[in-house]
Amino acid sequence: MKKPPSKQEIRRRLEAQTNAFLKRGGEILAVPPGVSAVDEAISPVKTPIFTGPPQPRTPVNDIIETLDRRREAKIKRPASRRTSRQKTQRRKQIVYDDFGEPLRIIYRDD
């Protein structure tokens, strides 16, 4: 299976074709934006994804830990005091029968 050309090879080939055209007496007046040098109807461009050796990765574990600690510090809020219910406030309680069906609602003063 033939390996597809890399971007560098494609770039070198296009530059060589341009130089050969100019040496033959050709002249480039203007190239409108968006026009490609490759006719995709004849041979569509297949951009290679992995052509070179793998690049070394930069470890960022310590940075991620620092960001996580900073986020946790922002999320943690001081414990707020819970306000107890006033004695005059009524609580709603549902009374169920033996089959789990609600029978009635009663209000309790706690």
Summary of the structure (lengths in Angstrom):
residues: 110
radius of gyration: 36.9
end to end distance: 81.9
largest distance: 101.3
contacts: 140
relative contact order: 0.09
helix: 29%
strand: 14%
